[in-house]
Amino acid sequence: QVQLVESGGGLVQPGGSLRLSCAASRIIFNIYTVGWYRQAPGKQRELVATLTPGTNANYADSVKGRFTISRDNAKSTVYLQMNSLRPDDTAVYYCNAQKIFSREDYWGQGTQVTVSS
């Protein structure tokens, strides 16, 4: 059974940083585009950042220059470094892995990020 397990969420003050991790198991990680999405209370899930196997990154405008997505294929892990956090970054963050040239994709269970003083 494929699993994506996120970690690294928590409570941080505005202007602070967090690093999220998502470890995948039972997939050939390096043929998946990986990404982070988030869902705030009362809002739809939205894209934060994606990273292709060829390491082409795409970011939501709201996080450009503050967040960085990266991957370690040897560890089957994707990361999201979040700097200069703002209260409107508060959400549950979900990891996603989508197989290239396929509709096959998987989601993690989510990790809460709360930005508050």
Steps between C-alpha positions, in 0.01 A plus 500: 500500500636839397550745784591865515579615852541869576681649797635833618183700552432702812447842650734782397501875544460733203831539322619160614594189304395138479617207291248239396602150394306232318637148481359267237500124504423230243529723195779559252543850633710645220223461239252704699438871499476595867326794651357677799144627528323671785148550625401773740172483697205580277714510186574263214823307481756697302834430340806623687786354295582210271826347387540269198743210476711733290499748791286763330328688780172687494377724782180679588546875471426542869805295604756593234823619656404364843453125449733249336408148392769236464530124474743226595430204273738274694282553808168516310434825681374842398555810711341842528714769660272781612652834597349837592179328603184706523170438678332435164734202451306324775351181356523126487781415258471189286766316307416363154678268261377464141649247262619661177285433190238346726201588715635289782558719802519480876441731796638522849284543807592866550693696758377814676695822468386788720658844476403713794647726765 
